[in-house]
Amino acid sequence: MSPVAQPFDDDAMDELRAQPLEWRRRGLTPPTELEALITRRLSGVVRGVPADPTYADFFVAA
């Protein structure tokens, strides 16, 4: 019988969210920056960018 995956507890996820450099080190956008990006897009503050996200919003060139 295979083991059942346990969901992340809130404390572990909070710790991961608090380390934006670890997200960037893996080429990912930290959750707080992603939330800010989405908020700016939806509020209409950013002009001259596509309405839909692009790969450049989430990934940085290595």
mmJSON file of the N, C-alpha and C atoms, coordinates in Angstrom:
{"data_MODEL":{"atom_site":{
"group_PDB":["ATOM","ATOM","ATOM","ATOM","ATOM","ATOM","ATOM","ATOM","ATOM","ATOM","ATOM","ATOM","ATOM","ATOM","ATOM","ATOM","ATOM","ATOM","ATOM","ATOM","ATOM","ATOM","ATOM","ATOM","ATOM","ATOM","ATOM","ATOM","ATOM","ATOM","ATOM","ATOM","ATOM","ATOM","ATOM","ATOM","ATOM","ATOM","ATOM","ATOM","ATOM","ATOM","ATOM","ATOM","ATOM","ATOM","ATOM","ATOM","ATOM","ATOM","ATOM","ATOM","ATOM","ATOM","ATOM","ATOM","ATOM","ATOM","ATOM","ATOM","ATOM","ATOM","ATOM","ATOM","ATOM","ATOM","ATOM","ATOM","ATOM","ATOM","ATOM","ATOM","ATOM","ATOM","ATOM","ATOM","ATOM","ATOM","ATOM","ATOM","ATOM","ATOM","ATOM","ATOM","ATOM","ATOM","ATOM","ATOM","ATOM","ATOM","ATOM","ATOM","ATOM","ATOM","ATOM","ATOM","ATOM","ATOM","ATOM","ATOM","ATOM","ATOM","ATOM","ATOM","ATOM","ATOM","ATOM","ATOM","ATOM","ATOM","ATOM","ATOM","ATOM","ATOM","ATOM","ATOM","ATOM","ATOM","ATOM","ATOM","ATOM","ATOM","ATOM","ATOM","ATOM","ATOM","ATOM","ATOM","ATOM","ATOM","ATOM","ATOM","ATOM","ATOM","ATOM","ATOM","ATOM","ATOM","ATOM","ATOM","ATOM","ATOM","ATOM","ATOM","ATOM","ATOM","ATOM","ATOM","ATOM","ATOM","ATOM","ATOM","ATOM","ATOM","ATOM","ATOM","ATOM","ATOM","ATOM","ATOM","ATOM","ATOM","ATOM","ATOM","ATOM","ATOM","ATOM","ATOM","ATOM","ATOM","ATOM","ATOM","ATOM","ATOM","ATOM","ATOM","ATOM","ATOM","ATOM","ATOM","ATOM","ATOM","ATOM","ATOM","ATOM","ATOM"],
"id":[1,2,3,4,5,6,7,8,9,10,11,12,13,14,15,16,17,18,19,20,21,22,23,24,25,26,27,28,29,30,31,32,33,34,35,36,37,38,39,40,41,42,43,44,45,46,47,48,49,50,51,52,53,54,55,56,57,58,59,60,61,62,63,64,65,66,67,68,69,70,71,72,73,74,75,76,77,78,79,80,81,82,83,84,85,86,87,88,89,90,91,92,93,94,95,96,97,98,99,100,101,102,103,104,105,106,107,108,109,110,111,112,113,114,115,116,117,118,119,120,121,122,123,124,125,126,127,128,129,130,131,132,133,134,135,136,137,138,139,140,141,142,143,144,145,146,147,148,149,150,151,152,153,154,155,156,157,158,159,160,161,162,163,164,165,166,167,168,169,170,171,172,173,174,175,176,177,178,179,180,181,182,183,184,185,186],
"type_symbol":["N","C","C","N","C","C","N","C","C","N","C","C","N","C","C","N","C","C","N","C","C","N","C","C","N","C","C","N","C","C","N","C","C","N","C","C","N","C","C","N","C","C","N","C","C","N","C","C","N","C","C","N","C","C","N","C","C","N","C","C","N","C","C","N","C","C","N","C","C","N","C","C","N","C","C","N","C","C","N","C","C","N","C","C","N","C","C","N","C","C","N","C","C","N","C","C","N","C","C","N","C","C","N","C","C","N","C","C","N","C","C","N","C","C","N","C","C","N","C","C","N","C","C","N","C","C","N","C","C","N","C","C","N","C","C","N","C","C","N","C","C","N","C","C","N","C","C","N","C","C","N","C","C","N","C","C","N","C","C","N","C","C","N","C","C","N","C","C","N","C","C","N","C","C","N","C","C","N","C","C","N","C","C","N","C","C"],
"label_atom_id":["N","CA","C","N","CA","C","N","CA","C","N","CA","C","N","CA","C","N","CA","C","N","CA","C","N","CA","C","N","CA","C","N","CA","C","N","CA","C","N","CA","C","N","CA","C","N","CA","C","N","CA","C","N","CA","C","N","CA","C","N","CA","C","N","CA","C","N","CA","C","N","CA","C","N","CA","C","N","CA","C","N","CA","C","N","CA","C","N","CA","C","N","CA","C","N","CA","C","N","CA","C","N","CA","C","N","CA","C","N","CA","C","N","CA","C","N","CA","C","N","CA","C","N","CA","C","N","CA","C","N","CA","C","N","CA","C","N","CA","C","N","CA","C","N","CA","C","N","CA","C","N","CA","C","N","CA","C","N","CA","C","N","CA","C","N","CA","C","N","CA","C","N","CA","C","N","CA","C","N","CA","C","N","CA","C","N","CA","C","N","CA","C","N","CA","C","N","CA","C","N","CA","C","N","CA","C","N","CA","C","N","CA","C","N","CA","C"],
"label_alt_id":[null,null,null,null,null,null,null,null,null,null,null,null,null,null,null,null,null,null,null,null,null,null,null,null,null,null,null,null,null,null,null,null,null,null,null,null,null,null,null,null,null,null,null,null,null,null,null,null,null,null,null,null,null,null,null,null,null,null,null,null,null,null,null,null,null,null,null,null,null,null,null,null,null,null,null,null,null,null,null,null,null,null,null,null,null,null,null,null,null,null,null,null,null,null,null,null,null,null,null,null,null,null,null,null,null,null,null,null,null,null,null,null,null,null,null,null,null,null,null,null,null,null,null,null,null,null,null,null,null,null,null,null,null,null,null,null,null,null,null,null,null,null,null,null,null,null,null,null,null,null,null,null,null,null,null,null,null,null,null,null,null,null,null,null,null,null,null,null,null,null,null,null,null,null,null,null,null,null,null,null,null,null,null,null,null,null],
"label_comp_id":["MET","MET","MET","SER","SER","SER","PRO","PRO","PRO","VAL","VAL","VAL","ALA","ALA","ALA","GLN","GLN","GLN","PRO","PRO","PRO","PHE","PHE","PHE","ASP","ASP","ASP","ASP","ASP","ASP","ASP","ASP","ASP","ALA","ALA","ALA","MET","MET","MET","ASP","ASP","ASP","GLU","GLU","GLU","LEU","LEU","LEU","ARG","ARG","ARG","ALA","ALA","ALA","GLN","GLN","GLN","PRO","PRO","PRO","LEU","LEU","LEU","GLU","GLU","GLU","TRP","TRP","TRP","ARG","ARG","ARG","ARG","ARG","ARG","ARG","ARG","ARG","GLY","GLY","GLY","LEU","LEU","LEU","THR","THR","THR","PRO","PRO","PRO","PRO","PRO","PRO","THR","THR","THR","GLU","GLU","GLU","LEU","LEU","LEU","GLU","GLU","GLU","ALA","ALA","ALA","LEU","LEU","LEU","ILE","ILE","ILE","THR","THR","THR","ARG","ARG","ARG","ARG","ARG","ARG","LEU","LEU","LEU","SER","SER","SER","GLY","GLY","GLY","VAL","VAL","VAL","VAL","VAL","VAL","ARG","ARG","ARG","GLY","GLY","GLY","VAL","VAL","VAL","PRO","PRO","PRO","ALA","ALA","ALA","ASP","ASP","ASP","PRO","PRO","PRO","THR","THR","THR","TYR","TYR","TYR","ALA","ALA","ALA","ASP","ASP","ASP","PHE","PHE","PHE","PHE","PHE","PHE","VAL","VAL","VAL","ALA","ALA","ALA","ALA","ALA","ALA"],
"label_asym_id":["A","A","A","A","A","A","A","A","A","A","A","A","A","A","A","A","A","A","A","A","A","A","A","A","A","A","A","A","A","A","A","A","A","A","A","A","A","A","A","A","A","A","A","A","A","A","A","A","A","A","A","A","A","A","A","A","A","A","A","A","A","A","A","A","A","A","A","A","A","A","A","A","A","A","A","A","A","A","A","A","A","A","A","A","A","A","A","A","A","A","A","A","A","A","A","A","A","A","A","A","A","A","A","A","A","A","A","A","A","A","A","A","A","A","A","A","A","A","A","A","A","A","A","A","A","A","A","A","A","A","A","A","A","A","A","A","A","A","A","A","A","A","A","A","A","A","A","A","A","A","A","A","A","A","A","A","A","A","A","A","A","A","A","A","A","A","A","A","A","A","A","A","A","A","A","A","A","A","A","A","A","A","A","A","A","A"],
"label_entity_id":["1","1","1","1","1","1","1","1","1","1","1","1","1","1","1","1","1","1","1","1","1","1","1","1","1","1","1","1","1","1","1","1","1","1","1","1","1","1","1","1","1","1","1","1","1","1","1","1","1","1","1","1","1","1","1","1","1","1","1","1","1","1","1","1","1","1","1","1","1","1","1","1","1","1","1","1","1","1","1","1","1","1","1","1","1","1","1","1","1","1","1","1","1","1","1","1","1","1","1","1","1","1","1","1","1","1","1","1","1","1","1","1","1","1","1","1","1","1","1","1","1","1","1","1","1","1","1","1","1","1","1","1","1","1","1","1","1","1","1","1","1","1","1","1","1","1","1","1","1","1","1","1","1","1","1","1","1","1","1","1","1","1","1","1","1","1","1","1","1","1","1","1","1","1","1","1","1","1","1","1","1","1","1","1","1","1"],
"label_seq_id":[1,1,1,2,2,2,3,3,3,4,4,4,5,5,5,6,6,6,7,7,7,8,8,8,9,9,9,10,10,10,11,11,11,12,12,12,13,13,13,14,14,14,15,15,15,16,16,16,17,17,17,18,18,18,19,19,19,20,20,20,21,21,21,22,22,22,23,23,23,24,24,24,25,25,25,26,26,26,27,27,27,28,28,28,29,29,29,30,30,30,31,31,31,32,32,32,33,33,33,34,34,34,35,35,35,36,36,36,37,37,37,38,38,38,39,39,39,40,40,40,41,41,41,42,42,42,43,43,43,44,44,44,45,45,45,46,46,46,47,47,47,48,48,48,49,49,49,50,50,50,51,51,51,52,52,52,53,53,53,54,54,54,55,55,55,56,56,56,57,57,57,58,58,58,59,59,59,60,60,60,61,61,61,62,62,62],
"pdbx_PDB_ins_code":[null,null,null,null,null,null,null,null,null,null,null,null,null,null,null,null,null,null,null,null,null,null,null,null,null,null,null,null,null,null,null,null,null,null,null,null,null,null,null,null,null,null,null,null,null,null,null,null,null,null,null,null,null,null,null,null,null,null,null,null,null,null,null,null,null,null,null,null,null,null,null,null,null,null,null,null,null,null,null,null,null,null,null,null,null,null,null,null,null,null,null,null,null,null,null,null,null,null,null,null,null,null,null,null,null,null,null,null,null,null,null,null,null,null,null,null,null,null,null,null,null,null,null,null,null,null,null,null,null,null,null,null,null,null,null,null,null,null,null,null,null,null,null,null,null,null,null,null,null,null,null,null,null,null,null,null,null,null,null,null,null,null,null,null,null,null,null,null,null,null,null,null,null,null,null,null,null,null,null,null,null,null,null,null,null,null],
"Cartn_x":[0.845,0.0,0.901,0.589,1.403,1.013,2.005,1.685,0.784,-0.031,-0.939,-0.191,-0.244,0.425,-0.281,0.509,-0.038,-0.038,-1.104,-1.124,-0.134,0.374,1.268,0.504,1.176,0.52,0.762,-0.061,0.003,1.345,1.937,3.225,4.316,4.336,5.346,5.166,3.933,3.684,4.038,3.743,4.109,5.619,6.343,7.806,8.328,7.759,8.174,7.842,6.685,6.29,7.19,7.783,8.62,10.038,10.347,11.701,11.695,11.492,11.4,12.669,13.826,15.066,15.105,14.51,14.457,13.581,12.501,11.647,12.421,13.083,13.854,15.003,15.631,16.754,16.319,15.067,14.526,13.839,13.98,13.421,11.932,11.397,9.963,9.691,8.484,8.058,7.495,8.003,7.471,5.981,5.219,3.773,3.395,4.138,3.782,3.947,4.996,5.198,4.146,3.781,2.747,1.405,1.088,-0.157,-0.161,0.973,1.068,0.916,1.506,1.4,-0.06,-0.745,-2.152,-3.007,-2.756,-3.511,-3.331,-2.079,-1.826,-2.535,-2.462,-3.117,-4.622,-5.22,-6.676,-7.167,-6.341,-6.764,-6.616,-5.925,-5.753,-4.641,-3.817,-2.712,-1.652,-1.383,-0.352,-0.966,-0.359,-0.858,0.204,-0.253,0.675,1.21,0.58,0.973,-0.234,0.01,-1.122,-1.995,-3.269,-4.186,-3.885,-3.478,-3.154,-1.684,-1.346,0.052,0.88,2.159,3.096,4.146,4.94,5.998,6.947,7.179,8.096,7.602,6.298,5.779,6.232,6.533,6.788,8.212,8.905,10.229,11.268,12.455,13.564,14.579,15.238,16.246,17.417,17.898,19.037,20.338],
"Cartn_y":[-1.17,0.0,1.247,2.205,3.419,4.39,5.16,6.121,7.241,7.747,8.84,10.156,11.003,12.301,13.172,13.767,14.662,16.087,16.82,18.219,19.045,20.115,21.015,21.675,21.819,22.581,24.067,24.882,26.329,26.917,26.403,26.931,26.689,25.512,25.205,26.09,26.294,27.149,28.601,29.07,30.438,30.614,29.603,29.676,29.736,28.937,28.959,30.296,30.846,32.132,33.273,33.115,34.162,34.173,33.281,33.194,33.438,34.687,34.971,34.628,34.692,34.36,32.892,32.023,30.605,30.393,31.143,31.053,31.529,32.695,33.269,32.355,31.721,30.818,29.678,29.326,28.251,28.792,30.096,30.7,30.982,31.033,31.246,32.606,33.071,34.327,34.045,34.726,34.509,34.863,34.172,34.413,35.865,36.578,37.972,38.846,38.601,39.371,39.012,37.743,37.3,37.944,37.997,38.639,40.123,40.796,42.219,42.416,41.533,41.615,41.478,40.516,40.289,41.478,42.0,43.156,44.353,44.625,45.747,45.533,44.313,44.037,44.237,43.725,43.802,45.207,46.015,47.367,48.352,47.953,48.831,49.844,49.701,50.628,50.514,49.298,49.061,49.239,50.07,50.302,49.875,49.495,49.116,47.702,46.871,45.467,44.616,43.404,42.535,42.267,42.1,41.814,40.462,39.513,38.184,38.118,37.324,37.193,36.548,36.839,36.222,35.467,34.645,33.914,34.862,36.03,37.0,37.488,37.369,37.765,36.811,35.575,34.548,34.022,34.065,33.464,34.504,34.352,35.236,34.435,35.101,34.424,34.013,32.823,32.313,32.911],
"Cartn_z":[0.0,0.0,0.0,-0.847,-0.927,0.187,0.655,1.717,1.201,2.085,1.748,1.933,0.919,1.009,2.038,2.9,3.913,3.378,3.585,3.13,3.948,3.337,4.058,5.191,6.319,7.38,7.145,7.752,7.532,7.945,9.024,9.486,8.455,7.859,6.844,5.62,5.204,4.04,4.343,5.544,5.926,5.898,6.352,6.332,4.898,4.008,2.605,1.952,2.251,1.67,2.149,3.32,3.902,3.335,2.403,1.862,0.351,-0.078,-1.507,-2.284,-1.637,-2.348,-2.759,-1.965,-2.332,-3.567,-3.674,-4.862,-6.081,-5.942,-7.052,-7.457,-6.472,-6.75,-7.672,-7.602,-8.443,-9.695,-9.924,-11.131,-11.053,-9.844,-9.657,-9.032,-9.189,-8.584,-7.193,-6.166,-4.814,-4.744,-3.881,-3.798,-3.537,-2.705,-2.421,-3.655,-4.442,-5.673,-6.711,-6.76,-7.687,-7.34,-6.065,-5.634,-6.007,-5.816,-6.17,-7.677,-8.468,-9.929,-10.365,-9.795,-10.143,-9.721,-8.535,-8.049,-8.971,-9.389,-10.305,-11.634,-12.169,-13.45,-13.361,-12.306,-12.179,-11.857,-11.214,-10.851,-12.0,-13.059,-14.205,-14.038,-12.998,-12.752,-13.841,-14.278,-15.288,-16.668,-17.468,-18.826,-19.834,-21.008,-22.063,-21.956,-21.15,-21.064,-21.432,-21.904,-22.243,-21.014,-21.231,-20.124,-19.501,-20.337,-19.835,-19.455,-18.452,-18.062,-19.173,-19.166,-20.104,-19.304,-19.982,-19.288,-18.57,-19.13,-18.526,-17.165,-16.901,-15.598,-14.496,-14.848,-13.849,-13.821,-14.947,-15.03,-15.413,-14.878,-15.223,-16.021,-16.959,-17.776,-16.897,-17.139,-16.345,-16.827],
"occupancy":[1.0,1.0,1.0,1.0,1.0,1.0,1.0,1.0,1.0,1.0,1.0,1.0,1.0,1.0,1.0,1.0,1.0,1.0,1.0,1.0,1.0,1.0,1.0,1.0,1.0,1.0,1.0,1.0,1.0,1.0,1.0,1.0,1.0,1.0,1.0,1.0,1.0,1.0,1.0,1.0,1.0,1.0,1.0,1.0,1.0,1.0,1.0,1.0,1.0,1.0,1.0,1.0,1.0,1.0,1.0,1.0,1.0,1.0,1.0,1.0,1.0,1.0,1.0,1.0,1.0,1.0,1.0,1.0,1.0,1.0,1.0,1.0,1.0,1.0,1.0,1.0,1.0,1.0,1.0,1.0,1.0,1.0,1.0,1.0,1.0,1.0,1.0,1.0,1.0,1.0,1.0,1.0,1.0,1.0,1.0,1.0,1.0,1.0,1.0,1.0,1.0,1.0,1.0,1.0,1.0,1.0,1.0,1.0,1.0,1.0,1.0,1.0,1.0,1.0,1.0,1.0,1.0,1.0,1.0,1.0,1.0,1.0,1.0,1.0,1.0,1.0,1.0,1.0,1.0,1.0,1.0,1.0,1.0,1.0,1.0,1.0,1.0,1.0,1.0,1.0,1.0,1.0,1.0,1.0,1.0,1.0,1.0,1.0,1.0,1.0,1.0,1.0,1.0,1.0,1.0,1.0,1.0,1.0,1.0,1.0,1.0,1.0,1.0,1.0,1.0,1.0,1.0,1.0,1.0,1.0,1.0,1.0,1.0,1.0,1.0,1.0,1.0,1.0,1.0,1.0,1.0,1.0,1.0,1.0,1.0,1.0],
"B_iso_or_equiv":[0.0,0.0,0.0,0.0,0.0,0.0,0.0,0.0,0.0,0.0,0.0,0.0,0.0,0.0,0.0,0.0,0.0,0.0,0.0,0.0,0.0,0.0,0.0,0.0,0.0,0.0,0.0,0.0,0.0,0.0,0.0,0.0,0.0,0.0,0.0,0.0,0.0,0.0,0.0,0.0,0.0,0.0,0.0,0.0,0.0,0.0,0.0,0.0,0.0,0.0,0.0,0.0,0.0,0.0,0.0,0.0,0.0,0.0,0.0,0.0,0.0,0.0,0.0,0.0,0.0,0.0,0.0,0.0,0.0,0.0,0.0,0.0,0.0,0.0,0.0,0.0,0.0,0.0,0.0,0.0,0.0,0.0,0.0,0.0,0.0,0.0,0.0,0.0,0.0,0.0,0.0,0.0,0.0,0.0,0.0,0.0,0.0,0.0,0.0,0.0,0.0,0.0,0.0,0.0,0.0,0.0,0.0,0.0,0.0,0.0,0.0,0.0,0.0,0.0,0.0,0.0,0.0,0.0,0.0,0.0,0.0,0.0,0.0,0.0,0.0,0.0,0.0,0.0,0.0,0.0,0.0,0.0,0.0,0.0,0.0,0.0,0.0,0.0,0.0,0.0,0.0,0.0,0.0,0.0,0.0,0.0,0.0,0.0,0.0,0.0,0.0,0.0,0.0,0.0,0.0,0.0,0.0,0.0,0.0,0.0,0.0,0.0,0.0,0.0,0.0,0.0,0.0,0.0,0.0,0.0,0.0,0.0,0.0,0.0,0.0,0.0,0.0,0.0,0.0,0.0,0.0,0.0,0.0,0.0,0.0,0.0],
"pdbx_formal_charge":[null,null,null,null,null,null,null,null,null,null,null,null,null,null,null,null,null,null,null,null,null,null,null,null,null,null,null,null,null,null,null,null,null,null,null,null,null,null,null,null,null,null,null,null,null,null,null,null,null,null,null,null,null,null,null,null,null,null,null,null,null,null,null,null,null,null,null,null,null,null,null,null,null,null,null,null,null,null,null,null,null,null,null,null,null,null,null,null,null,null,null,null,null,null,null,null,null,null,null,null,null,null,null,null,null,null,null,null,null,null,null,null,null,null,null,null,null,null,null,null,null,null,null,null,null,null,null,null,null,null,null,null,null,null,null,null,null,null,null,null,null,null,null,null,null,null,null,null,null,null,null,null,null,null,null,null,null,null,null,null,null,null,null,null,null,null,null,null,null,null,null,null,null,null,null,null,null,null,null,null,null,null,null,null,null,null],
"auth_seq_id":[1,1,1,2,2,2,3,3,3,4,4,4,5,5,5,6,6,6,7,7,7,8,8,8,9,9,9,10,10,10,11,11,11,12,12,12,13,13,13,14,14,14,15,15,15,16,16,16,17,17,17,18,18,18,19,19,19,20,20,20,21,21,21,22,22,22,23,23,23,24,24,24,25,25,25,26,26,26,27,27,27,28,28,28,29,29,29,30,30,30,31,31,31,32,32,32,33,33,33,34,34,34,35,35,35,36,36,36,37,37,37,38,38,38,39,39,39,40,40,40,41,41,41,42,42,42,43,43,43,44,44,44,45,45,45,46,46,46,47,47,47,48,48,48,49,49,49,50,50,50,51,51,51,52,52,52,53,53,53,54,54,54,55,55,55,56,56,56,57,57,57,58,58,58,59,59,59,60,60,60,61,61,61,62,62,62],
"auth_comp_id":["MET","MET","MET","SER","SER","SER","PRO","PRO","PRO","VAL","VAL","VAL","ALA","ALA","ALA","GLN","GLN","GLN","PRO","PRO","PRO","PHE","PHE","PHE","ASP","ASP","ASP","ASP","ASP","ASP","ASP","ASP","ASP","ALA","ALA","ALA","MET","MET","MET","ASP","ASP","ASP","GLU","GLU","GLU","LEU","LEU","LEU","ARG","ARG","ARG","ALA","ALA","ALA","GLN","GLN","GLN","PRO","PRO","PRO","LEU","LEU","LEU","GLU","GLU","GLU","TRP","TRP","TRP","ARG","ARG","ARG","ARG","ARG","ARG","ARG","ARG","ARG","GLY","GLY","GLY","LEU","LEU","LEU","THR","THR","THR","PRO","PRO","PRO","PRO","PRO","PRO","THR","THR","THR","GLU","GLU","GLU","LEU","LEU","LEU","GLU","GLU","GLU","ALA","ALA","ALA","LEU","LEU","LEU","ILE","ILE","ILE","THR","THR","THR","ARG","ARG","ARG","ARG","ARG","ARG","LEU","LEU","LEU","SER","SER","SER","GLY","GLY","GLY","VAL","VAL","VAL","VAL","VAL","VAL","ARG","ARG","ARG","GLY","GLY","GLY","VAL","VAL","VAL","PRO","PRO","PRO","ALA","ALA","ALA","ASP","ASP","ASP","PRO","PRO","PRO","THR","THR","THR","TYR","TYR","TYR","ALA","ALA","ALA","ASP","ASP","ASP","PHE","PHE","PHE","PHE","PHE","PHE","VAL","VAL","VAL","ALA","ALA","ALA","ALA","ALA","ALA"],
"auth_asym_id":["A","A","A","A","A","A","A","A","A","A","A","A","A","A","A","A","A","A","A","A","A","A","A","A","A","A","A","A","A","A","A","A","A","A","A","A","A","A","A","A","A","A","A","A","A","A","A","A","A","A","A","A","A","A","A","A","A","A","A","A","A","A","A","A","A","A","A","A","A","A","A","A","A","A","A","A","A","A","A","A","A","A","A","A","A","A","A","A","A","A","A","A","A","A","A","A","A","A","A","A","A","A","A","A","A","A","A","A","A","A","A","A","A","A","A","A","A","A","A","A","A","A","A","A","A","A","A","A","A","A","A","A","A","A","A","A","A","A","A","A","A","A","A","A","A","A","A","A","A","A","A","A","A","A","A","A","A","A","A","A","A","A","A","A","A","A","A","A","A","A","A","A","A","A","A","A","A","A","A","A","A","A","A","A","A","A"],
"auth_atom_id":["N","CA","C","N","CA","C","N","CA","C","N","CA","C","N","CA","C","N","CA","C","N","CA","C","N","CA","C","N","CA","C","N","CA","C","N","CA","C","N","CA","C","N","CA","C","N","CA","C","N","CA","C","N","CA","C","N","CA","C","N","CA","C","N","CA","C","N","CA","C","N","CA","C","N","CA","C","N","CA","C","N","CA","C","N","CA","C","N","CA","C","N","CA","C","N","CA","C","N","CA","C","N","CA","C","N","CA","C","N","CA","C","N","CA","C","N","CA","C","N","CA","C","N","CA","C","N","CA","C","N","CA","C","N","CA","C","N","CA","C","N","CA","C","N","CA","C","N","CA","C","N","CA","C","N","CA","C","N","CA","C","N","CA","C","N","CA","C","N","CA","C","N","CA","C","N","CA","C","N","CA","C","N","CA","C","N","CA","C","N","CA","C","N","CA","C","N","CA","C","N","CA","C","N","CA","C","N","CA","C","N","CA","C","N","CA","C"],
"pdbx_PDB_model_num":[1,1,1,1,1,1,1,1,1,1,1,1,1,1,1,1,1,1,1,1,1,1,1,1,1,1,1,1,1,1,1,1,1,1,1,1,1,1,1,1,1,1,1,1,1,1,1,1,1,1,1,1,1,1,1,1,1,1,1,1,1,1,1,1,1,1,1,1,1,1,1,1,1,1,1,1,1,1,1,1,1,1,1,1,1,1,1,1,1,1,1,1,1,1,1,1,1,1,1,1,1,1,1,1,1,1,1,1,1,1,1,1,1,1,1,1,1,1,1,1,1,1,1,1,1,1,1,1,1,1,1,1,1,1,1,1,1,1,1,1,1,1,1,1,1,1,1,1,1,1,1,1,1,1,1,1,1,1,1,1,1,1,1,1,1,1,1,1,1,1,1,1,1,1,1,1,1,1,1,1,1,1,1,1,1,1]
}}}
